[in-house]
Structure formats: structure tokens, C-alpha cells
Amino acid sequence: MSYFLNLFSPQTYEAFRRSDGTVSGFRERQRAAADRLEPGDTLVCYMTKLGRWFGLLTIIKGPFIERTPIFYQEEDPFVVRFEVDPLIVLDVDRAVPIREDEVWDHLSFTRGQERRSSTWTGRLRASLAKMEDADGALIEELLQRSARNERTYPFDEEEYRKLTLRVRRADNEVSVAVPEEEPSSTASTAVETSARESHQIQATLAAMGVRMGMRVWIPMGDRAAVMGQRDFDQGQILNRLPLNYDETTLKTIENIDVLWLRGRSIVRAFEVEHTTAVYSGILRMADLLALQPNMQISLHIVAPPERRSKVFDELRRPVFALLERGPLSETCTFLSYTSVREIADTPNLGHMRDSVLDEYVEEPE
């Protein structure tokens, strides 16, 4: 028996609680990861945003593909499913916060870390990641203890309510967020340093694409700064896009930070966000999908790991939930600077397909 991570947002937690709790589902791109699990394995349930462990689900059967809606009335994105036995599923106020001393000081990936740091969050990047046996056993013991006793962990109910907001589309009901405004930085040196790092990341993404046999586009306005970070051979970076779109669409595409192309088709698009606001690139992605709702491209927002929650909140703004193509949060994923560097350091990257990125991207659960 092994332990595997099962991530829930407050919205999917509430949907799971409204169900009978005997099925746990995952997105179709996680099928390969799901195939590693077997009956008898345990899914350890963690709620993002609130940062709490709340449940243990024992796998009885699966994985299997089932498209009949379970959590939502119409389309349900969680089609890779397991039949499970819900051993423990706690209410929010009984769920165990990860920053409690009895958790934080003993988990392998938080022990010794500053509580305000974000370095540990990479271990909670995606569902179905295998957990260390000691970590799984620790969480199991703490959840069993919480289920037996009367201890509660206070939380801000009004803030929690905001985390469970949903809007109605013509075809479905989707979760949204209303991000809090953040003060912009006025320190020019910090902004300049951050901008330089974003150019380094753009250059790394470009180099990764080249190694995997892609043709790469970098906007003209960034090209000199990005090319100064690495040595690219003549012709590795496109001087013009071989695309046939209207002028408005082309202008939007040309300003995206990094594009990977295979032949005359865009395979992946990356917006590298280094500012506090993080929404300029997200707006560009939304513009692209509004102009070309049938375009099949993998879209990624690339930002420092500590901006993960902010990116997710922006992706789930109500206006982006109502795009004709579907909610932006279901189309555009997050890729951290840390993950970009980790992928770039892969020894055999030149022999891999671009789908290797799918093991690192993150999306609102």
C-alpha cells in the first residue's frame, strides 16, 4: 500500500462533500499518473488555499474513464476516476492545517522551512504524486486523531465563502475568484532585477524548445534582451510568424513572450509574468482565445512559485469563466520558474516530446 496526493480546491472539496464520496476523479491529462495506482493504495486529501489535510480515500477500483457527471450538473472535467472507500472525510473546521507544529515540524518537505516560504509548495504541485511513506503515515495518524476527538481549527468563514464562488455558464457552472488588489512595487531596482530574471526564463524556454526540435518565436521588443542571455544559432529564432490570421490576431500572437511551433502550427504559448499584478499575460491569453476560440494550443503562465495562488485567482476571474471556448482556468496552466529550470536541466531533453511539460504544469484544482 502506498500514499498518493489528492488535491482539492475549496470548490471541489464542497462538490465532493455533496456527492456520496465513493468516487474521486482527475483530469484526462493525468491518466498516465493514475495508471501507477492500485487497489489498496490511499489517496491523501489536501485542500489548497486553506492549506488543510482533510481526508483519506482507499482505492477499490480503477482507474477508468467515465464521463457521466458526478460533481457538476453538466460537463465534469474529472473523467479519470477511481472507486474509493472514504475512510475519513472531515469538515473544514476539523481538517488539519499544514502549518500546525505537529504537521509542519515532521513532514519531510516542510520540516525546517520558514512558514512564510513557498519552497515546499512544489511537493504539492499536482494530484497523484507519490508521497513518502512516513509523510502519509503521519497525516493518516493526525486525521484519525482529529476524527476521534473534538478539536477544531478556526478559520475565517467569510474568506472561505469567497473561495467557493461559482458562476453559471450556458453549458456548466464553474468556480471563479475575485482577486484582492495588491499594492504595486515602487522599488525600481527590484523591478529591474525581476525583469532581468524574466528575460532569463524567456531565454531558457526558447532554448528548451530548440532542443526539442521546435521553431521558436520571441517578440521583437524582448528579442535583444533575451538573445543576450544565451547563444542561439542563426535561424533558431523565427524572424516572422508563418501564420495566416487576421491582423488583430497576429498582433496579439506576436506579443506573447515565447511560442513553440512545429511546422506552421503553434504548439505551446508562454507568458512570463514578473510583475506583482501578473495579469498582463493572462489578458493576452484571454484575448487570443476570444479572437480564435477554436485554436488548439497549450497555454502557460510562467511565474515565480510564490505567485502561484495569485495566478490561479486571476485565471479564475468571472470574466475569464465566460469565454466562448470555455473557462480560461481549464485551458491555461501555471508553470513555475523552478519547474522551468528543472525541465531545462533534464539530460535527454532533446530526445523528449513537448508533453514532458505536462508533468510539471499546475492548474486550479
Disulfide bonds with the S-S distance in Angstrom:
none
